[in-house]
Amino acid sequence: MNVRLLASAACAALTVLFVPSPAARAAPAALSQDLTGPRAVSDFYASRGGAPLWFNAAGSGAASALIDVLRRGQLDNFPAGPALAAQAQALLQRAQTGDAAAINATDRLLSGAWVQYVQALQTPPAGMSYADAWVMPRRDSAASILARAAAAPSLAAHVRKVSAVNPIYAQLREAAWQSMQANGQLDPRALASLDRARDVPPQGKFVIVDTAGARLYMIDDGRIVDSMKVIVGRNDPSTQTPMLASTIYYATLNPYWHVSADMVRELIAPNVLNLGLSYLKTRGYQVMPTDPNDNTLLDPAKINWRAVAAGRETVRVRQLPGPANSMGRLKIPFPNATDIYLHDTPSKALFNQDDRSLSHGCIRLEDAERLGRWLMGREPEITSREPEQNVLLPSPVPIYLTYLTAQVDGGGRLSFVDDRYRRDAQSVASLR
């Protein structure tokens, strides 16, 4: 191998990104042992006979792409990134003299940095729960990260694709980077939102609900294909919409509204006491025993509603499908411990409000039929008047309920919405 030619090509690829600073020139050339020493990196190079990954014909431009990524590492949960980029630059200055050891050292440094960078991206955010095996986070091994990099037709394109993470994250990170360049510092709230946005896959079909911005996004093949307003849980700790990831397997047409136990106690029972039994009849409510397997209809006149309101007795209440039903025409459930789901609503005027934290925790949809059509691949039309018609999706669709107080405005600039659930302080402390 022509060492001088290799060194020259390597340096040419990087000089576009870096102008050596006095600090960089003075940086020690010795490598960080925690990055180049792991057995997986050594085994990877042994399997290649020592051939470089980042400085070869197939990897043209890859080193430049990776160093550009490392420079922004603090936004990606990888604060060591900028220092590693500077260290690679210092080594490359030695390579300009035809130092083969410097080329090899730089290549291994970048491989070790790439492993740690990818694993940093795969670290789950604080406060997220995973309700279904389909969406459980994974952290790839160093061997698999390097094997995929080596197999990529274009290593530079591979670096850019992996580092983009997902379209929501890529837009937010770019806005945060521009803000940091302009202001000399980064608002820690942006780091908290970036940490949460990283938890979304880079490809496939999935739903994101941003409860801070009260908006739902439909993502397919790395693109935002549609979005809509939503109504989310109120600010009270007992009614906040949680951060969770799950999977949508089916949609329910013509749904009942199964009223939660706390709403039966706090809403239904007091209204029956104040307005009489006609309250139940005019709104299509049915009363059943507490046992979820017993759907026997009870006579509301024989229920001690005062005891229900006081919490001494319990009953189940459901609302029949129809124009007044709080679920509207469509409900979209998914596994989770708190019985959160997406649903239609007859109260469309509420979507005109700026503050849409108005529900008891579930998520009301501005246009449920549009989302249903996208999920089901057909019009969400009922085939009969039968209640609770469950329709399997063509394939399961992951859903991520997250919380992004940092937003990107229409001009691509970083902006913020109110931290109504008071989650940012805890996230910032965790990141520090």
N, C-alpha and C positions, 0 to 999 in steps of 0.2 A: 504493500500500500504506500502511496506517495504521501508521506506525513505532512510535508509542507503544503501540498495541494489541499489536503483535508483540513489542515489548520486554517488556511486562507479562506476556504469555503465556509467554514464554521464562523469565522470572525465576520465575514461579509454579511452573513445572515443576521448577525446581531448588531452590527454597528448602526443599523437604521433605528434600533430601539434605544441605544445607549450612547451617551457621550461620557467617557470616563471622568469621574469626579476625583478630587484629591483623596476623599475618604475611600473611594473604591480602589485607587492605586495603592493605598496603604493597607488594604485589607489583607489578612493572612491568607496564603494560598492553601493551607491545610484544610482538608474537608471535615465537615461535621460527622463524627463517627456514628451518630444516631441516625443519619440519613443514608450513608453509603455502606454501613456495616451490616444491616440486616441480612440474614442468611438468604432470604428470598431474592434479593437483588443480586447477591453474589451468584446464586444458583442460576438466575436468569442469564447472566453474562457467560457463565460456564457453559450453558446449553447452546450458546451462540458462538462458542469459540472465541469469546471476547469481542465480537463484532459490535460496533457502536449502534445504538438505536436512534439517537437524535441527530447524528451527523453522518448520514449516508444518503445515497441518491434517492431512496424511497422516502426518506424523512425530510426532504427538502422544505425548509421553512418551519419545521416542527419546533426546533429550539427557540426560534424567535417567537412563535405562537405561545409556547409554554412560558417563556420569560415574561411576556406581556401579561399573561394570566397571573403569574406569581407576583407581579408588581401590585396587583389589586387584591392580594391575598387576604388582607384584613377584612375585606367585605365578604369573603367566602369562608369565614370561620377558620382561616389559616394565616394568623398574624406573622408567622415566620417567612411568608412569601417574599416580601420586599428584600429582606436580608439575603435570602437564598439567590434571588435574582442578581443582586450585587456581587455575591460570591462567585456566581457563574461568570459574570463579566470579568472579574479579576483573573480567574483562571484562563479565560480566553486570551487575555493579553499575553500570558506566557505562551499560549499555543501559537501566537503569531510568529514566534521565533522558531517554530517547527518542533516544539516540545510535544512528543507523542504522549507522554505521561499526562500532560495537562488536558489534551483532548479526551483521553480515556477517563480522567478524573471528572471532567465537566459532564461527560455523558452519564456517568454513574450518579453524579450529584443530581442531575435533572431527573433521572429515573427514580431515585429515592424521594425527591421532592414531589414528583407526579403521584407516587403511591400515597404519600401523606396528604396531599391536596385532595385527591379523590375520596379518601377515607374521611377527610374533614367535611366534604360536601355531603357524605352519607350519614353524618351524625344526627340523630333525631333531635328535634327542638324540645326545649323544656315545656311541659304542660300538655303535650299531645298524647292522647290515648289511642290505641289501635284495637278496634272492635272486631276485626275479621282477619283471618289468616291471609287473605288475598293482598292485603295492604301492609302487612308487617314489614318494617324496614329491614334492609339487608346492608351489611358492610362487607364489601368484597375483600378477598385476601390480596396481599401484594402480588402473589404469583398470577392470579387471574387478571389483575389490573394491567400488569406488564404484558401478559400474553395477548390481551385484547389490543393493546397499543401496538405490539409488534405485528399483529395480523391485519391492522387497519390498512386499506388501500392507500389512504393519504393520512399520515400521522398528524399533520397540521390540522386537517379537517376534523380528525378524531378529537384532538385537544379542544378545538373550538366548540364542537358539538357537546362533549361531556361538560365543559365549563359553563355552557349556556344554561344547563340544568333543566329549565322549563320556561315557557314564554313569559309568565308572570314574573318570575325571578329575574330573567334577563333584562326586562324593561326596568324593573325596580333597581337593579344593581347599576345599570348604566346611568340612571338619574342620580343615584347616590354618589357615583364616581364623579360625575360632572359637578355636583354640588360640593364635594370635597375639594376638587381642583380649584373651584372658584372661591371657596371660603376658607380653605386651609385647614378645615377640620370637618368631622362628620358628626351629625346629630346621632346620639346613641339609639334613639328610637328607630332610626333606619336599620341599624344592625339587628335590633330585635325583630323587625318585620322581615328582614332578609333571612334570619335564622328560621322563621316559621315558613317562609315561602320556599325554602330549599327542600322541604319535605314532600314535594310533589314530583311525580315521575317525569322523565324527559320525553316520553313518547306514549302512544296509546290513546284511548278515549276515556276521559274522566271528567268529573265535575268538581269545581272549586267553589266553595261558599266563603266569601270574606265577610265575617260578621262585623268587623270594624267599619268597613265601607258599605255594609249592607248590600252586597252585590254578588250575583252568581255568575260563574264563567263556565262555558262549555268548551272543552279543549279536545282537539283531535289532531293526531299526528304532529304535535309540537306547535299547533296554531290555536289562537283563540278564535273559534268559529262563531260564537254568539255570546251574549251576556244579557242579564236583566236585573232589575231591582228586586230585592227581597226584604221581608220584614223579619227581624230576629228578636231574640229574647231581651227583655227589659234589663235595666242596669242592676236591679236587685240580685244579690248573689244566688238566690234560690231560683231565679228565672233566666239567668244568663245562658246563652247558647254555648255549649262547651267546645273546646278544640278536640276534634276526634277524626279518625279516618276509618272508613268502612267500605262496604261494597253494596251497590244497588243490584238486586237480582230480579225484581219484578215491580210492576206498578199496579195500583188498585184503582179501578174505575168504579164510579157510583159508590163511593165509600161511606160507611158509617163514620160518625165521629165518636170515638170511644173516649169519653171525658175522663181526664185523670182524676185520681182520688182526691188530690188537694183542691182541684177545681169543683168537684162535687161538694166538698165541704165548704169552700169559700165563696162559690158563685151560685151553684144550682140550688143548694138547700136554703140559703138566705132569700133567694128570689122566690122560691116556693112559699116560704113563710110570709113574704111581703105581698106577693101577687096572687097567691092561691094556686091550686092545682092546674088551672087553665094555662099557667106559664109553661108547664110541661107539654100539654096537648098542642097548643098553638105552635110550638117550636119543634114538635116531632120527637121529643125525648121519650125513651123507654127506660124502665127501671128493672134491674135484674139482681140476683143474689151476688154476693161478693166472690164466690167461687167462679173463676174464669171459665171453667168447663160446664157451668150450669147457666144456660141462656133462657131459663124460665122467666117469662114476663111477670113481674109483680104488680099488684094493685097499688098505685101511688098513694091512695087514700089510707092505706093500712101501714104506711111508713111513718115512723116518728122523725119527722124532718128536723125538729128542734134538736134531737139527739144526734142526728147526722151532722148538723151545723156545728155542734159542740165537739164532734169527734168521738162520741161515745158509741155510735153505731156507724156501720158502713154499708153502702150499696154501690152497685155499678150502674152507670148511666151511659146510654149511647143515643146519638141523634140519627134519625133516619135520613137516607139520602134525599136530596131535594134542594130547591133554591135557597133555603135558609141554612143549609148545612154548612158548618164552619170549615169543612174540608173542601167545599166546592164539588167539582166533578172528578177530581183526581188527587190521589195520595201516593207518595213515593217513599216507602219505608226502606230502612236498611238496618242491619244488626247493630245494636248499641245498648248499653246498660241503662241509659236514661230515657229511652223511648222517644228520642228525637227523630223527626221525619220531615220531609218536604211535603207541602200540600197547596192546593188551590185555595182560594178564598173569595167569598162574595163581596167583601169590603175593599173594592179597588181604590177608593179615594185616598186611603192611607198611604199609598205608594207615592203620592205627591209631596209628602212630608220629607224634610231633610233628615230629621231624626226618626229612623225607622226601627228603633229598638223598642218594640211595642208588644211582643208576644210573651207567652209563658215559657219560651225556650225553643219551640218548633219553628220551622222556617216557612213563611208564606211566600208564594211565588207570584210575581207580577203577571206572568203568562204561563200558567201550568201546562196548557195544551202545547205550546211551542216546545217546552222542555220534554214533555211526554213524546211528542213526535220525533224528536232527536234521539231519545233513548230507545224507543220502541221500533223505530224505522217504519212507522205507519201512523195514520191518524188515530188518536186515542178516543175512538168512538165506542160506546157501549152497544152490545148486541141484544140486550134485553133490559127490562127494568129491575132485574135481580140485583140486590145489593152486593157489594164487596166482590167485584169481578177481578180476580188477580190474573195479570198477564205477564208471563215470563219475558224478559228482554232477550233479544237475539244472542247476546253475550253479556256477562256481568260487567258493570261499569263502576270503577272505584269512585269514591266521593271523599273529599277532604274539606272539613270545616276548620278554617284557620282564622287568623286575626291580624290584619295588616293595617296598622295605623299610619305607616308610610305609604304614600300613593304616588302615582305618576300623573301629572295633570296633562291637559290637552296639548301643551307645548313640549312635552317630554321632560318637564322639570319636576324635581322632588317636592312633594307637599305632604301635609299631615292632616289627619282627621282626629277628632277627639278620642282620647283613650277612655271610653265610657266604662269599660270593664276593669280598668286600673290594672292591666296586666304587664304594661311595659316596664315598670320599675323592677319587678321581679325578674323579667327576662334579661334586662340590662345587667342586673347584679349577677345573674347566672353566667352571662357571657364574660363578664370581667373576671 
